[in-house]
Amino acid sequence: MRSVLISGASTGIGECCALDLARRGYQVFAGVRRDEDGRRLEQAAFDATRTERLRAVRLDVADEASVRAATDLIRAATGREGLYGLVNNAGIVVGGPLEFLPMAELRRQLDVNFFGAVALTQACIPMLRATRGRVVMMSSIAGRTYLPFAWPYCVSKHAMETTSDSLRVELRPWGIKVVLVEPGATATPIWTKSLSSSDQLTAKFPEECERLYGVALANFKRESAKSGARGIPAERVARVVARALGSRSPRRRYLVGIDAKLLARVYRWLPASVTDWMLSRALRG
């Protein structure tokens, strides 16, 4: 039975991946930050499979001690069988005008989405080497594009894309495959969480921020909420993750969702002057 560790499994895509993989027969270690989320996940997996194929693990990817404790636990639990798959899914969204965004917020964005994924991957590579396993990086179409106000999130995903490409070559001698999954808008709680967090953050900005960026920020949040409402189900992304883990010859990248495939072409083929104009027009409302 192949073992897989998934970070950020409390809600959304991570939760769907954890339950989907447990139903497919994997032994799942679901990384969560709260015990109550872990108990809920374990019960949901047991109800679906009548087996104890899902085990919740306390994991905060931005905390080195937490990463070390979680991987030590998994190493002891898997023994000689080892860890077959790592799904780096944990993520948050930080946004705001660069002019007023505190550097601490940018660091928080990168600590979770990028440095956290790197730290967890570092800790898991020896276990993955023993199984010739897989690393699945949960990127986003934002890793290929750019968005005003959401640029910290885009930065974190661009960094993940470049790191994954390099890591794919570094780990090739041991047969460890590295796969990027790039969803478009997905209907998960991250939208309401990020918009709420953004409201709390911008409320602390000086009044000048509202005067300079208020209209554009309001339009950006409105369009973001619309995207979240019409996003693809998280279960669809989970099926792609299962394919990336189970395929003998997985693709290097999986774009998920019509919007992701369309935007990838738009940003690849249209001049930057055109995409700049399109984004500026959307911010004007």
Helices and strands as residue ranges (DSSP letters): E 3-6, H 12-23, E 27-32, H 35-49, E 54-58, H 64-78, G 79-81, E 85-88, H 103-110, I 111-115, H 116-131, E 134-138, G 141-143, H 151-170, G 172-174, E 177-183, E 186-187, H 190-202, H 207-229, E 232-233, H 234-246, E 253-256, H 258-269, H 272-284
